[in-house]
C-alpha cells in the first residue's frame, strides 16, 4: 500500500475508557438512591444533561462530574448539600485515577504502522486530561503528532487535512465511535476504519454505512496490520 496518513482515536480504541465512566455512573446511582426512578431512567436524564453540557463545556471527567451534580440537584427528593456535591465530584475524580488498560496488540500494531505510514493520534476531550492519558499510556512515541480537539466533526477533519497538506484519498480515521470517528470522516472525504468495541458510549452510537473500499470494520485493533 502507498504510504497513508492514519489518524487514530485514543479512548476506547487504544485503551479502556467508557467502562470507568460506567462505574462512576453506578456509584452515582447509589449516592442518589432515588426511591422511584430506575438506573435506566436516571441515565436518560443524565444523558440529556450531558448533551446540552457538551455543546458548551466539552468532555472529560470534571465536566462529567459537574453534569452528575446537576442531575443530583434535579432529581434528589431531599435537600442537596455540600457533602452531596463533594461526594459526586469524588466519584468523577476517581475516573482519572484508574489504571491504563491498553488493548491487546495495540503497541505492536502501532509500531508496525509507524514503520509504514504516517501515524497521528486524534482524540477529542479536555486537552490536559487527554494528554495525561497519552503520557501514562507510554504510546506517544509511536505517533508523529497528537491532536486533541474539542469535537470531531466534518469541519475538524477537513481542517486537519488542509493544515497538514495531506490528501483525503490517502487519509484514514481509525476509531470505535460511529458518531465521531466514522461518519464525519467519511463525509469529509477520508477513509475510515471502525474498530468494534461493545463498551462504546451510547451517545457515540449512530447508523453506519455498509463496508466499502473506503470504510472497513475490524474486530480488534491488531487487525489493522492486515489492512495497512
Secondary structure, DSSP 8 states (H G I E B T S, - for coil): ----EEEE--BTTTB--HHHHHHHHHHHHHHH--SS--HHHHHHHHHHHHHHHHHHH--SHHHHHHHHHHHHHHH-SS---HHHHHHHHHHHHGGGGS---B-TTHHHHHHHHHHHSEEEEEEES-HHHHHHHHHHHT-GGG-S-EEEES--SHHHHHHHHHHHT--GGGEEEEES-IIIIIHHHHHTT-EEEEE--TT--GGG-------BTTEEEESSGGGHHHH-
